[in-house]
Amino acid sequence: MRNRLKRWLFLLLGKDPEAVVVCLRSSDHALSDAMVAEIRRLEPGRRVFEAQAGESYWTLRARFRRYRIGLMPAVMPIPAAAWLLAPRKILAYNTRLERHHLRLSIASWLFVRGVPLDRIFLRPFSSATVRPTGHRMIEGRARNAKRKSIAVLTPYFPYPLSHGGAVRMFNLLRETAREFDVILYAFTEGPVTELDLVLEFCSRVYLVEKPRYREPRWSTLAPPEVGEYDSPEMVSIWSAREADIAQVEYTYLAPYGGDVLVEHDVTFDLYAQIRARRKTVGAWWDWWRWHRFEMRAVRKFRSVVVMSEKDSALLMWGGPPGPQPGPLAGLVGRVIENGVDLARFSPQPESAGRKVLFIGSFRHFPNIVAFRYLTEEILPLLPDVDLTVVAGPDAWLHWANHTGTLRPTTNVRTLEFVADVRPLYHETNVVVVPTLESAGTNVKVLEAMAMGRAVVSTSSGCAGLGGEHGVNIWIADTAAEFAAGIEKLLEDAPLRSQIASRGRGHVEKRFDWRSIGLKQRTLIRELTGNPMEIRPATRDDLPAIAAIQSASPEASQWTPESYLDHNCLVGVVNSRVAGFLVTRATAPDEREILNVAVDPSFRRLGIARILIETVLASARGAWFLELRESNTAADNLYKTLGFLSTGRRENYYHDPVEAAIVLKVFS
């Protein structure tokens, strides 16, 4: 009966009783098309009309006078005609294609002001805020009772290797696990399915869903990212951790506390660059609170790890408005650089062409700024360049969140997550890093150099890596200079090849994960209070060396006194010689490991590895050794250190007679 009366009433008023939808199109045709398509999908049973936002109220009124308007979707800013024609029916769309029914409310006012929906509704006491409870625990490799353990807290699961932070954490966790038991605590933003590779070197993994909550951008004294990782569940399990030391990755997780804070970048440095470019009150506010938070946070840790000497100096002196003594004074500070897997990222001959590659996950907003700089200012200056961009998982979601716009229309080949980027390096001629705002150091620069590709970068993009313009990298900061650098290298093949070759040599000397992993493990040994002293052997050590050799039938059985004629190192634990290693030089760039052995009571503690890594780091060049064919345990160790089999010597060993396998590695 009610519906009948309603129908008769509208017929008496001269209106169609069925409500219709009137979509007001803006001048942004792509956005308007997307809005109309979504409305047609959401309201399949209603008639949908389209009109132009620029039409006057009287024009719209005359056109839709006989219709009852049930909904009026419109792209902001909402035209006055819409407010007059259907003030309570407006469904506003922003440039992210988020929609909100406008009412007389604070939420509607914020939405009209351009605030994203999640920042409007995901508040501490909002019903839309989600603070997940419970966690997932997965057992990994077996614990070793003789080993010290380290708990590591990360803001995301470090696999797949879709951006630089994941690459660093994955490789250094793997390197750490060579000597210590690793327990990983990680936030997640969705289902984690690729666990196997991480479980190979972690004894246990705890996964906690990240809260769905956004701090008001302006209203908090701490940076908003800090509040967004405030999880009672993670606080609970992190507080109950059972490990000898605890390491926290990224500054915004510093409130969780621990022994080591890894500053993947000095974040206030990033915001200082943004402040210098934009010169707005908002940029100053972001810099000021990050500076305040970060300088206080690092004081709470026994050790702070940074990516470069530049970052160390920033924390030591406090940054602007310094110089003044910073918080690192009195701490065990370490520069543990980013690195690259030199075996995996190896040079391949390039093909002729004008192919350019940019890799940068849009998850990290400076990469979005770099993409816009490249496509809007640099690329128009270059003729006939074939550009490929790898933007990482959910690239256009991150794009919309940062820019407030939909995916741009370009002729650029844009890929999102790529499991293996090496084929893209193989096909390219020049790699570009057009970063305008950056902190820390860029793994993608190291990977490009390792792949034997010439790199054109801004000063910001290669900061802290020791690159030299025109020697192992091409550095340019203005759009014109950057475009000219790309053109120069594309046209000058000998110069391009020379820079690429020297770039590979540069990363080989300084950025191998194996040597960087040794720095990480050295720090952990110091903090766990059980450092192993490595020193040259003396005559007083010979009885201990003889006893270790006698208890190690798989080792070479030489006269211990002869070791003092060569380079002989001993590893000392609690004033006791736990192992020894002997080497000699055979040529200016060649050395040989003659013997290495560990006391049986100190085995499975990584002592042999530490001794070998120490000598490999002491001199660059080729290292050789012979190994009993039956000594599979040692063979496995040497393979993890990069040694490769290069030959075989029959009947090399006696008592018992056995063949020797010749191994070689370049350090």
KAFEN-V117293 format. One record per residue. N is the residue number from 1. RES is the residue in one letter. OMEGA is omega in whole degrees, 0 to 359 (* if undefined). D_FIRST is the distance of its C-alpha to the first C-alpha in Angstrom with 2 decimals. Layout:
BEGIN
N:RES:OMEGA:D_FIRST ; N:RES:OMEGA:D_FIRST
END
This chain:
BEGIN
1:M:181:0.00 ; 2:R:180:3.81 ; 3:N:177:5.50 ; 4:R:179:5.09 ; 5:L:180:6.29 ; 6:K:181:8.61 ; 7:R:179:9.86 ; 8:W:182:10.68 ; 9:L:181:12.33 ; 10:F:177:14.48 ; 11:L:176:15.39 ; 12:L:179:16.59 ; 13:L:179:18.56 ; 14:G:181:20.09 ; 15:K:174:19.04 ; 16:D:183:17.99 ; 17:P:180:14.55 ; 18:E:181:16.14 ; 19:A:180:18.34 ; 20:V:177:21.99 ; 21:V:178:25.11 ; 22:V:180:28.15 ; 23:C:178:31.39 ; 24:L:181:34.23 ; 25:R:177:37.49 ; 26:S:179:40.63 ; 27:S:176:44.25 ; 28:D:187:44.55 ; 29:H:181:43.59 ; 30:A:180:43.98 ; 31:L:179:41.73 ; 32:S:178:39.11 ; 33:D:180:39.23 ; 34:A:179:38.75 ; 35:M:182:35.77 ; 36:V:180:34.01 ; 37:A:180:34.87 ; 38:E:179:33.41 ; 39:I:179:30.12 ; 40:R:178:29.83 ; 41:R:182:30.55 ; 42:L:183:28.04 ; 43:E:186:25.16 ; 44:P:183:25.85 ; 45:G:182:22.39 ; 46:R:173:22.27 ; 47:R:181:24.33 ; 48:V:177:27.29 ; 49:F:177:29.37 ; 50:E:177:32.79 ; 51:A:181:34.50 ; 52:Q:181:37.75 ; 53:A:182:37.98 ; 54:G:180:40.67 ; 55:E:182:38.49 ; 56:S:178:38.01 ; 57:Y:184:34.84 ; 58:W:178:34.96 ; 59:T:180:35.39 ; 60:L:181:32.46 ; 61:R:180:30.25 ; 62:A:184:31.21 ; 63:R:187:30.63 ; 64:F:183:27.15 ; 65:R:184:25.92 ; 66:R:181:23.26 ; 67:Y:172:21.95 ; 68:R:183:19.83 ; 69:I:179:22.31 ; 70:G:182:20.95 ; 71:L:178:24.48 ; 72:M:175:27.97 ; 73:P:180:30.76 ; 74:A:177:34.18 ; 75:V:179:37.72 ; 76:M:3:39.37 ; 77:P:184:40.62 ; 78:I:180:37.24 ; 79:P:181:37.83 ; 80:A:181:37.04 ; 81:A:180:34.77 ; 82:A:179:32.34 ; 83:W:181:32.25 ; 84:L:186:31.53 ; 85:L:183:28.95 ; 86:A:189:26.79 ; 87:P:183:28.40 ; 88:R:183:25.90 ; 89:K:188:25.36 ; 90:I:172:29.02 ; 91:L:186:30.10 ; 92:A:175:33.87 ; 93:Y:172:36.39 ; 94:N:185:40.00 ; 95:T:174:42.96 ; 96:R:186:42.70 ; 97:L:168:39.26 ; 98:E:183:37.79 ; 99:R:182:34.35 ; 100:H:175:32.72 ; 101:H:183:29.60 ; 102:L:177:31.19 ; 103:R:176:30.29 ; 104:L:185:32.38 ; 105:S:178:34.39 ; 106:I:181:37.90 ; 107:A:179:36.87 ; 108:S:179:35.54 ; 109:W:179:38.69 ; 110:L:181:40.89 ; 111:F:178:39.14 ; 112:V:179:39.63 ; 113:R:176:43.23 ; 114:G:180:43.71 ; 115:V:178:43.74 ; 116:P:183:42.78 ; 117:L:183:39.73 ; 118:D:178:41.91 ; 119:R:177:43.95 ; 120:I:191:40.86 ; 121:F:182:39.21 ; 122:L:182:42.06 ; 123:R:184:43.63 ; 124:P:185:45.57 ; 125:F:180:42.77 ; 126:S:178:39.78 ; 127:S:180:37.46 ; 128:A:180:38.05 ; 129:T:180:41.77 ; 130:V:173:43.14 ; 131:R:187:46.48 ; 132:P:174:47.07 ; 133:T:180:48.89 ; 134:G:179:51.30 ; 135:H:178:53.75 ; 136:R:179:55.27 ; 137:M:181:59.00 ; 138:I:177:61.02 ; 139:E:179:64.66 ; 140:G:181:67.03 ; 141:R:184:70.76 ; 142:A:176:72.87 ; 143:R:177:74.07 ; 144:N:185:77.81 ; 145:A:180:79.20 ; 146:K:186:82.07 ; 147:R:167:79.84 ; 148:K:182:78.34 ; 149:S:179:74.59 ; 150:I:174:72.33 ; 151:A:183:68.60 ; 152:V:179:66.87 ; 153:L:183:63.51 ; 154:T:180:61.74 ; 155:P:177:58.49 ; 156:Y:178:57.68 ; 157:F:189:59.06 ; 158:P:175:62.18 ; 159:Y:7:61.40 ; 160:P:185:60.82 ; 161:L:188:63.27 ; 162:S:177:60.81 ; 163:H:188:62.35 ; 164:G:181:65.54 ; 165:G:179:64.53 ; 166:A:179:63.74 ; 167:V:181:67.01 ; 168:R:184:69.04 ; 169:M:180:67.52 ; 170:F:184:67.70 ; 171:N:181:71.35 ; 172:L:171:72.55 ; 173:L:178:70.79 ; 174:R:178:72.58 ; 175:E:179:75.85 ; 176:T:184:75.43 ; 177:A:176:74.85 ; 178:R:184:78.32 ; 179:E:186:79.76 ; 180:F:170:76.95 ; 181:D:183:73.99 ; 182:V:174:70.77 ; 183:I:187:67.53 ; 184:L:173:64.62 ; 185:Y:187:61.59 ; 186:A:169:59.05 ; 187:F:176:55.61 ; 188:T:177:53.25 ; 189:E:181:50.30 ; 190:G:180:49.21 ; 191:P:176:50.59 ; 192:V:184:54.38 ; 193:T:183:55.66 ; 194:E:184:59.14 ; 195:L:195:61.00 ; 196:D:184:64.09 ; 197:L:180:66.37 ; 198:V:180:65.78 ; 199:L:176:66.27 ; 200:E:181:69.69 ; 201:F:174:70.99 ; 202:C:180:68.65 ; 203:S:178:69.19 ; 204:R:178:65.65 ; 205:V:173:62.49 ; 206:Y:180:59.69 ; 207:L:179:56.42 ; 208:V:179:53.88 ; 209:E:179:50.66 ; 210:K:177:50.78 ; 211:P:172:48.28 ; 212:R:187:45.35 ; 213:Y:178:46.01 ; 214:R:176:47.26 ; 215:E:170:49.26 ; 216:P:188:48.52 ; 217:R:186:51.02 ; 218:W:199:52.62 ; 219:S:183:52.25 ; 220:T:179:54.45 ; 221:L:174:58.22 ; 222:A:176:58.61 ; 223:P:184:57.67 ; 224:P:181:54.01 ; 225:E:181:55.14 ; 226:V:179:56.78 ; 227:G:183:53.56 ; 228:E:176:51.77 ; 229:Y:178:54.13 ; 230:D:185:53.82 ; 231:S:176:53.04 ; 232:P:180:53.62 ; 233:E:179:53.96 ; 234:M:176:56.72 ; 235:V:183:58.40 ; 236:S:184:58.56 ; 237:I:178:60.13 ; 238:W:179:62.34 ; 239:S:182:63.73 ; 240:A:184:64.58 ; 241:R:176:66.37 ; 242:E:181:69.72 ; 243:A:181:71.89 ; 244:D:174:75.16 ; 245:I:182:73.68 ; 246:A:180:70.27 ; 247:Q:181:69.49 ; 248:V:179:66.44 ; 249:E:177:65.51 ; 250:Y:186:64.21 ; 251:T:186:64.41 ; 252:Y:172:60.77 ; 253:L:183:61.21 ; 254:A:179:64.22 ; 255:P:178:62.46 ; 256:Y:176:62.60 ; 257:G:180:66.39 ; 258:G:181:69.22 ; 259:D:184:72.76 ; 260:V:172:72.34 ; 261:L:178:69.93 ; 262:V:179:69.78 ; 263:E:179:69.08 ; 264:H:167:67.89 ; 265:D:172:68.05 ; 266:V:194:68.89 ; 267:T:180:65.39 ; 268:F:175:66.39 ; 269:D:177:68.69 ; 270:L:182:65.74 ; 271:Y:173:63.92 ; 272:A:177:67.17 ; 273:Q:178:67.28 ; 274:I:180:63.68 ; 275:R:181:64.53 ; 276:A:181:67.62 ; 277:R:188:65.68 ; 278:R:177:62.57 ; 279:K:178:64.02 ; 280:T:177:60.70 ; 281:V:180:59.90 ; 282:G:179:57.51 ; 283:A:178:60.30 ; 284:W:182:62.73 ; 285:W:178:60.33 ; 286:D:179:59.81 ; 287:W:186:63.60 ; 288:W:183:64.43 ; 289:R:174:62.21 ; 290:W:179:63.23 ; 291:H:180:66.86 ; 292:R:182:66.47 ; 293:F:187:64.63 ; 294:E:181:66.91 ; 295:M:176:70.16 ; 296:R:186:69.14 ; 297:A:186:67.74 ; 298:V:179:70.90 ; 299:R:185:73.00 ; 300:K:184:71.25 ; 301:F:178:72.69 ; 302:R:181:76.20 ; 303:S:177:76.17 ; 304:V:179:74.26 ; 305:V:177:74.31 ; 306:V:187:73.98 ; 307:M:186:74.13 ; 308:S:176:77.02 ; 309:E:177:79.80 ; 310:K:179:77.75 ; 311:D:178:74.95 ; 312:S:179:77.57 ; 313:A:179:79.02 ; 314:L:180:75.63 ; 315:L:181:75.09 ; 316:M:184:78.74 ; 317:W:173:78.73 ; 318:G:180:75.16 ; 319:G:178:74.35 ; 320:P:7:73.72 ; 321:P:181:74.80 ; 322:G:5:77.73 ; 323:P:173:80.27 ; 324:Q:182:80.24 ; 325:P:182:80.68 ; 326:G:188:77.50 ; 327:P:182:76.07 ; 328:L:179:77.91 ; 329:A:179:81.19 ; 330:G:179:82.31 ; 331:L:171:79.79 ; 332:V:182:80.62 ; 333:G:181:79.21 ; 334:R:165:79.20 ; 335:V:176:78.65 ; 336:I:192:77.23 ; 337:E:164:76.35 ; 338:N:184:73.68 ; 339:G:181:75.18 ; 340:V:176:74.90 ; 341:D:187:75.54 ; 342:L:178:78.64 ; 343:A:182:78.85 ; 344:R:181:75.28 ; 345:F:183:75.32 ; 346:S:185:78.50 ; 347:P:173:79.61 ; 348:Q:177:79.22 ; 349:P:180:80.70 ; 350:E:177:78.32 ; 351:S:178:77.52 ; 352:A:178:78.22 ; 353:G:178:75.36 ; 354:R:183:73.50 ; 355:K:183:70.96 ; 356:V:183:69.71 ; 357:L:173:67.73 ; 358:F:178:65.68 ; 359:I:180:64.39 ; 360:G:182:62.26 ; 361:S:179:59.16 ; 362:F:173:56.34 ; 363:R:180:55.59 ; 364:H:192:58.47 ; 365:F:175:57.45 ; 366:P:177:61.04 ; 367:N:174:60.81 ; 368:I:177:57.83 ; 369:V:180:59.94 ; 370:A:179:62.80 ; 371:F:180:60.69 ; 372:R:178:59.59 ; 373:Y:181:63.20 ; 374:L:187:64.39 ; 375:T:184:61.89 ; 376:E:186:61.51 ; 377:E:185:65.08 ; 378:I:185:67.55 ; 379:L:178:66.38 ; 380:P:180:66.36 ; 381:L:185:70.10 ; 382:L:178:70.89 ; 383:P:169:71.23 ; 384:D:177:70.33 ; 385:V:179:69.50 ; 386:D:185:67.47 ; 387:L:172:65.52 ; 388:T:180:63.77 ; 389:V:173:61.70 ; 390:V:190:60.80 ; 391:A:175:57.98 ; 392:G:182:57.24 ; 393:P:177:54.12 ; 394:D:187:50.71 ; 395:A:187:52.60 ; 396:W:170:49.76 ; 397:L:177:47.65 ; 398:H:178:50.64 ; 399:W:181:51.11 ; 400:A:180:47.58 ; 401:N:183:47.94 ; 402:H:187:51.25 ; 403:T:185:50.89 ; 404:G:181:47.17 ; 405:T:176:47.24 ; 406:L:179:46.50 ; 407:R:181:49.31 ; 408:P:177:51.83 ; 409:T:179:52.72 ; 410:T:176:56.41 ; 411:N:183:58.79 ; 412:V:174:60.01 ; 413:R:184:59.90 ; 414:T:179:57.88 ; 415:L:175:57.68 ; 416:E:183:55.89 ; 417:F:176:57.36 ; 418:V:185:60.62 ; 419:A:181:62.16 ; 420:D:184:65.68 ; 421:V:185:66.57 ; 422:R:177:70.16 ; 423:P:178:69.64 ; 424:L:175:68.18 ; 425:Y:181:71.33 ; 426:H:186:73.46 ; 427:E:185:71.99 ; 428:T:178:72.09 ; 429:N:180:74.99 ; 430:V:176:74.05 ; 431:V:183:71.71 ; 432:V:177:70.19 ; 433:V:187:69.10 ; 434:P:187:67.88 ; 435:T:178:66.82 ; 436:L:181:66.64 ; 437:E:183:65.59 ; 438:S:174:66.88 ; 439:A:186:68.34 ; 440:G:177:70.22 ; 441:T:188:71.61 ; 442:N:177:69.99 ; 443:V:184:70.34 ; 444:K:176:69.43 ; 445:V:180:72.65 ; 446:L:180:74.71 ; 447:E:179:73.08 ; 448:A:178:73.71 ; 449:M:180:77.35 ; 450:A:180:77.79 ; 451:M:179:76.53 ; 452:G:178:79.28 ; 453:R:178:77.09 ; 454:A:184:77.93 ; 455:V:169:75.49 ; 456:V:185:74.62 ; 457:S:167:73.13 ; 458:T:176:72.60 ; 459:S:180:74.71 ; 460:S:185:71.64 ; 461:G:182:70.80 ; 462:C:181:74.20 ; 463:A:176:75.04 ; 464:G:184:76.94 ; 465:L:177:78.00 ; 466:G:179:81.44 ; 467:G:178:80.91 ; 468:E:182:83.50 ; 469:H:178:82.56 ; 470:G:180:84.23 ; 471:V:179:85.70 ; 472:N:178:82.95 ; 473:I:176:79.84 ; 474:W:185:79.00 ; 475:I:180:77.55 ; 476:A:185:75.83 ; 477:D:177:73.41 ; 478:T:181:72.53 ; 479:A:181:70.46 ; 480:A:179:73.46 ; 481:E:181:75.82 ; 482:F:179:73.39 ; 483:A:179:72.93 ; 484:A:178:76.71 ; 485:G:177:77.31 ; 486:I:181:75.05 ; 487:E:180:76.74 ; 488:K:183:80.19 ; 489:L:177:79.63 ; 490:L:183:78.02 ; 491:E:186:81.02 ; 492:D:184:83.78 ; 493:A:179:83.74 ; 494:P:178:86.90 ; 495:L:179:85.55 ; 496:R:180:82.20 ; 497:S:181:84.02 ; 498:Q:179:86.28 ; 499:I:180:83.47 ; 500:A:181:81.53 ; 501:S:179:84.61 ; 502:R:175:85.39 ; 503:G:177:81.78 ; 504:R:178:82.05 ; 505:G:180:85.31 ; 506:H:181:83.74 ; 507:V:177:81.00 ; 508:E:183:83.49 ; 509:K:193:85.60 ; 510:R:194:82.93 ; 511:F:176:79.52 ; 512:D:180:79.93 ; 513:W:182:77.46 ; 514:R:180:80.36 ; 515:S:177:82.42 ; 516:I:176:79.35 ; 517:G:177:78.38 ; 518:L:176:81.87 ; 519:K:180:81.23 ; 520:Q:182:77.99 ; 521:R:176:79.75 ; 522:T:177:82.69 ; 523:L:181:80.38 ; 524:I:178:78.72 ; 525:R:180:82.16 ; 526:E:184:83.19 ; 527:L:179:80.10 ; 528:T:176:80.27 ; 529:G:181:83.81 ; 530:N:181:85.41 ; 531:P:174:86.78 ; 532:M:178:89.26 ; 533:E:175:92.28 ; 534:I:183:93.58 ; 535:R:175:97.16 ; 536:P:179:100.33 ; 537:A:175:102.30 ; 538:T:179:105.62 ; 539:R:180:108.59 ; 540:D:181:107.37 ; 541:D:188:104.28 ; 542:L:177:106.32 ; 543:P:179:106.51 ; 544:A:179:102.72 ; 545:I:179:102.29 ; 546:A:180:104.81 ; 547:A:179:102.97 ; 548:I:180:99.60 ; 549:Q:180:101.16 ; 550:S:180:102.87 ; 551:A:183:99.58 ; 552:S:183:97.88 ; 553:P:179:99.55 ; 554:E:180:97.03 ; 555:A:174:98.36 ; 556:S:182:101.55 ; 557:Q:180:104.58 ; 558:W:178:106.72 ; 559:T:183:109.19 ; 560:P:181:107.17 ; 561:E:182:109.94 ; 562:S:181:109.45 ; 563:Y:181:105.89 ; 564:L:175:107.27 ; 565:D:181:108.74 ; 566:H:177:105.19 ; 567:N:183:101.92 ; 568:C:178:101.02 ; 569:L:173:98.02 ; 570:V:173:97.15 ; 571:G:186:93.86 ; 572:V:177:94.48 ; 573:V:180:92.06 ; 574:N:177:93.11 ; 575:S:181:96.67 ; 576:R:178:96.97 ; 577:V:184:97.36 ; 578:A:181:94.36 ; 579:G:178:94.97 ; 580:F:178:97.00 ; 581:L:182:96.84 ; 582:V:178:99.71 ; 583:T:173:99.55 ; 584:R:176:102.04 ; 585:A:178:102.07 ; 586:T:179:103.26 ; 587:A:182:102.84 ; 588:P:181:101.61 ; 589:D:181:97.97 ; 590:E:178:98.21 ; 591:R:184:98.29 ; 592:E:172:98.46 ; 593:I:184:97.13 ; 594:L:183:100.06 ; 595:N:174:98.69 ; 596:V:180:95.84 ; 597:A:182:95.47 ; 598:V:175:93.66 ; 599:D:182:94.86 ; 600:P:181:93.12 ; 601:S:180:91.87 ; 602:F:182:90.05 ; 603:R:182:88.44 ; 604:R:174:84.69 ; 605:L:178:84.47 ; 606:G:184:84.57 ; 607:I:179:88.15 ; 608:A:179:89.42 ; 609:R:182:86.46 ; 610:I:179:87.11 ; 611:L:182:90.81 ; 612:I:180:90.12 ; 613:E:179:87.43 ; 614:T:181:89.84 ; 615:V:178:92.58 ; 616:L:179:90.24 ; 617:A:185:89.02 ; 618:S:183:92.62 ; 619:A:178:93.69 ; 620:R:178:91.98 ; 621:G:181:93.14 ; 622:A:177:93.58 ; 623:W:180:93.93 ; 624:F:170:95.42 ; 625:L:173:95.98 ; 626:E:186:97.08 ; 627:L:175:95.23 ; 628:R:182:96.21 ; 629:E:183:94.31 ; 630:S:185:93.30 ; 631:N:185:91.91 ; 632:T:180:88.25 ; 633:A:179:86.96 ; 634:A:179:88.88 ; 635:D:178:87.86 ; 636:N:178:84.17 ; 637:L:182:84.81 ; 638:Y:179:86.64 ; 639:K:178:83.92 ; 640:T:178:81.32 ; 641:L:175:83.74 ; 642:G:180:83.81 ; 643:F:178:87.10 ; 644:L:179:87.49 ; 645:S:180:90.08 ; 646:T:181:92.79 ; 647:G:183:95.56 ; 648:R:179:97.30 ; 649:R:183:100.81 ; 650:E:175:102.28 ; 651:N:183:104.30 ; 652:Y:182:103.74 ; 653:Y:177:103.45 ; 654:H:175:106.00 ; 655:D:359:105.83 ; 656:P:177:103.87 ; 657:V:184:104.30 ; 658:E:178:100.99 ; 659:A:176:99.59 ; 660:A:173:98.13 ; 661:I:180:94.95 ; 662:V:181:95.31 ; 663:L:182:92.27 ; 664:K:174:91.67 ; 665:V:172:89.20 ; 666:F:180:89.08 ; 667:S:*:88.31
END
